[in-house]
Amino acid sequence: MVDLKSQYVKIKQEIDAGIQEVLDSTVFIKGGKVNDFQRHLEEYLGVKHVIPVGNGTDALQISLMALGLQPGDEVITPTFTFIATAEVVALLGLTPVLVDVDPATFCLSLSEVEKAITPKTKAIVPVHLFGQNADMEPLLALAERHGLYVVEDACQSIGAVYTFSDGRKVKSGCMGHFGCTSFFPSKNLGCYGDGGAIFTNSDELYAKARCIANHGMEVRYYHDRVGVNSRLDAIQAAVLDVKLRYLDEYIRSRQRAAAYYDEALRDLPGVKIPSRRGNTSHVFHQYTLCLDPSIDRDSLRKKLEEKGVPAMIYYPVPLHLQKAYRSDRYQDGAFPVAERLAASVLSLPMHTELDDEQLAYIVGSIRECVSI
């Protein structure tokens, strides 16, 4: 699914030099390479503040903590996503309110969000799933009308660009009160361990989140808030600082692979290629097909595996049907789009090192297996 070894080999000298610089400096926590990466990421995103943290889940939790939400406050998030989005809401004693998603883009449905707003609603967490931004302009307008915070889960979409109706172009994660990303190794911008970051254009929210991520300290040993310990270590920052220079190139490689898949699979009966919204670019963290019920997904996946073609299911169970989040509020069938997607999606190999020979083999195998 992801060829990190080949990617590393191409930039080995730069990566090794960056890691060696950290070892020589012995500045392993904060400072040095972490500051360099923070500054360079702020420049790349065009955002005022970046806070490097331990992972993407921490980024979401710290962002919600910085908003000062209280137990029982409701946070709206899609049911078709990775568990971390709802997990941090529940951990903070907040109430996750799940909504269905758009059948074309897999991102949360604006109409479903609007129906879910109550007097207890305090925030919305849109997930830019698989590398495409949710439709942020109307979502931000809706949030402003109701006085709600917006925390973007941009863990799969770094580098995607959203175009507003007035022509403004803004990078993913830089439109809401906070944006959060993950640097898990398989991400479009991934380190060689765990890592994440928070983005914001608010000086006030930046100060709160930075303090919370550092045990609630502004001044050493003086704790003004209840905080956590979450930081990006310097060796991972050194890796990310190198890979950031190549991020746009990596995005183009993924888009090229996606275009190849599109052309080769758009006419295949029973298979629907990913939709794109016109006002956002797609950075293709995943390239995800939707299969008709006439195609046995598990059988297709097994046949592809026998041919050496990996394929993954993101995500097989929507959040409202997960044991940890089941409640009387949500029953089977409550979110038909998400449940249909969970039963029909299949993601193909997607990474920066895919070449035409590999792509031809993958699509040839899919066409052969579907027709059997």
N, C-alpha and C positions, 0 to 999 in steps of 0.2 A: 504493500500500500504506500510506503514511504521509503525512499532510498537515501538515508542520511549519510551513508558511507561515501557514496559517489560525490555528494554535495560537499562533504568535508574535504575530500581529496583535492578538489578544485581550488579550495581556498586554504589549504593546509598551512602554507607558510605564514599567512597573515594570522590565522587562528593560533598557531603555535607561538608566534611572536607575541601576540597579545597575552596569552596565558603566562608566558615566561616573564613578561614585564610585571605582571602581578606578583609572581613568585619572587622576583628580584626586589620588588618594592616592599614586600611583606605587608602591604595594606590590603587585608583580606575582607574587611567589613567596612562598608561605606567609603567615602572619599575616593580619590584616584579614578579608577576605571568606572566605578558606579556613577560618579559625577559626570564623567565624560559622556557616558551612554545616556544619562538623563538629559543632558543638554542637547545632544544630537537627536534624540527622539522628539524632544520638544520642537526642534527646528523642522524635522521631517513632517510632523503632524500639523505644525502651525498652531499649536496649543500653548497656552501660557505656562502651565505647570504639569510636570510628570512626577509621580512618586513611585519609584521602583519598590516592589514588595516580593514576598516569598513565592506567590503563585496566583493564578487567576481567581481562585476561590477566596483567598485572603483579600484580593482587590475588591471583590463584590461585598464582602462582609464589612471591611473598613469603610467603604463608601456609605453603606447604609447606617453604620454607627455614627458617622460624621454628620448625618442629617438629623440626628437627635430624635429619631422615631421612638415611640413608646410601645410597650407590650400591648398587643391587641390591635395595633394599627395594621391596616391592610395594605399589601403590596401586590400589584397585579403583574403577572408574568405568564408567558405561554406554557402550555402543558406539553408541547412537543419540543423538547430541548434536553440538554444534559442536566443531571440532577442538581449540580452546584447552584443553579439559579434559585431554586426553591429552598435548597438546603440552608443557605445562609439566612434566608428570611425566617425559617423555622428556628434556627439556632438562637436568633436574637429575640425570640418570644413574639415575633410579629406573625401576622396571619397571611400565608400565601394564598392569593386568589388567582386561580388558574383560568386561562381563557384559551379558546380555540385559535387556530392559525389559518392563514391564507392558503388555499389549496394549491396555488401556483408557485408562490415564493417560499412557503413554509415558515415565514415570519408572522408575528402575531397580527391578528385581524383587528383593525381599528374599530369596526362596528362592535366586535365582541368586547373590546376594552371599554368602549363607551357604556355598554349595557352592564358592565361589572362594577362601575364606579358607585360607591356608597358614601355616606358621610364619614365612614371610618377609613376610606382610602386616603393614603398619604403619598404613595409613590408608584411609578410604573417602571418595570425593568424589561425593555424590549431586547430581544436576542437577535443579533444579526447572524442568522443561522447559515452555516455552510459557506460564508464569505460574501453574502449580499446584505446590504443595509435594509432594515425595516423602513417603511415609508415614514420618515421622521418629521417632515414638515407638518402634516395634519396631526400627527401624534403630539408634537410639541405644542401646537395651538390648543389641542384638547386639554393637555396638562395645564397650560397656562389659565384656561378658562376655569378650571376646577382647583387651581392653586396646588398642583401636585408636583412632586419632584420626579425627574427622569434620570435613571441610572442605566446607561447603555452597557449591555453585555456584548463587548466587541472581541471576545476571546477567539473568534474564528474569522474576523473580518479586518484585521489591521491592514491599512493601505487602501481599503475600498473608499471611493469618493462619492458623496451624495451631492446632487445638484438641486438647489432650491429654486423656486419659481422665479426669483429675481436674478438668477444666474450665479449666485454664490455657490462655490464648491467647497465642501468641508469634509475632512477625513472622518472616517468611522471612529466613534468613541469621543468625538470632540463637539457634539451638538447638545447633549444634555447637561445636567448639573455635574454629573460624573460620567466618565467612561472607564471601562475596565477591560484589561486584556490578559491573556495567558501566554507565556513563553515556553510551554510544554514542548519537548523536542520535535513533535510532529507538526506543530503549528507553522504557518507561513513564515513567521519570524520566531524561530525556536532556539532555545539554548541547549546545553548538554546536561540538563538536570531540570530542576523546577525553577520557575520564575514567573513574575507577573508585574503589572503596573497599573496605576490609576492616573487618569487624565482629568484635568479641570481647567476652566478659564476663570474660576472664582478664587480670588486671594483668600477670602474667608474660609471657604470649604477646603482649600489646599492646606491652610494652617491647621485646621481641625484634623484632617485625614493624616497629615504627616505626623502630628502629635500622637494620634491613636496608634499608628503603625510602630511607634517608638516607645511602647510601654506607657503612653500617655504623658510623655516628658517633652517639655520645651527646654528646660534647664536641667542638666544632669542631676539625677536623684531627687528632683522635685516633680511629682506626678500630679498634673492638673486634671486629668481625665482617666477613666478606666480605659486601658489600652491593651494592645497585643504586641507580640514580638514578630514582626514580619519584615524581612528585608531581602533584597537581591544581593547575593554574594559577589565579590569582585571578579572571580574567575568567570562566572556566568555573564557578568556585565561585559567582560572583555570579549567573550564569544559573540554576544549580541551586538556589540559595537561594530565588529567586523561585518556580521551578516546584515546589519541595517544598511550598509553601503550597497548591498546587492538586492535589497528587498524589492525594488521596482522591477529589476530584471527577473527575480523569482516570480513575481506576479505575472509578468508577460509570458513566462514559460508555462505557467499554469493556465493562463487564458488561451494560449496556443494549443495546449493539450485538450482543453475543453472544446475549442472550435473543431478540432479533429474528431472528437467524440460526436459532437453535434452533427457534423456532415455525414459521418458514417452510420449513425444510429437513428436519425430523425425519421426515416421511412420504415423502421423495423416494427412490424405489427405487435401490439401489446406492450410497447415500450415508449414511455414519454420522457424526453430529455428535459433538463432543468430549464425553467422559465427565468427570464431576466426582467426586472422592472426597469423602465426606461430612464428613470432619474437617478440611478445609482450604478456604479461599476460593480463587478463581481470578481472577487479575488480567488475563488474556488479553493477554499480550504478542503472542501469535498465536492466531488462531481456525483450527484445523486439522481438516479433514475427512479421513476415510478412505474411499477409493473401492473398490468391488468390482472384481475383475479384469474383469468384464463392461464396465466403463467405461474407455475409452482415455484415460488421464490427459493425455498430451501433446496429443491431439486436443482434449480439453475445454479445456485451458489455452489453446490457440491460438484456439479459437472465442471464449472469453471475452475474450482480448486484442483480437480483431477488434471486439468490442463496447465496448472501452474499459475493461474490467474486469481489473485486474492480479490475478494469482494466483502464488504462489511455492511452491517445493518446499523445505521444511526437514525433513530433509536427504536428498539423493538417494543418498548413499553412506555406509553405516555406517563407523565408524572402523576396524573390523577388515578392511574391504575397501579401505581407502585405501592407495595405493602406499607411502606413508611408514611405515605401521604393519602392513603384511602380514608374517606370520611363519608358521612351521610350526605354531605353537600354534593358529592360527585358520584354518579353511578356509571356502570357500563353504558356506553352510548351517549354520555353527556356531551362529548366533544367529537362528533362524527368525523370531522376532517382529520384531526390528529390520530384518531384510532385507525382510520383508513390508511394514512401515511405509514403508521407504525407497522401495518401489515403488508405494505407494498414497496417501501423504499429499498434501494440497493445502491451502495456507493462503490465506484470503480477506483482503481489505483489513480492517485493524483499527487504528483510531486514535481519538483523542478527538473529532474533528470530524465523524464520520459522522452524517448526519441521516436522517430517515425516507425522504426522496425518494431519496437515494443508496442506502440499504439496500434499498429496494424494487426499484430498478433492478438492483442486484447479484444479489439472490435471483431476480428474474424472469429474468435472463440465465442464471443457473445452471440453473434449471428448464427453460428453453427449450433450452439446449445439451445437457443430459443426455437430454432426450426425443427429440432429433434422431436 
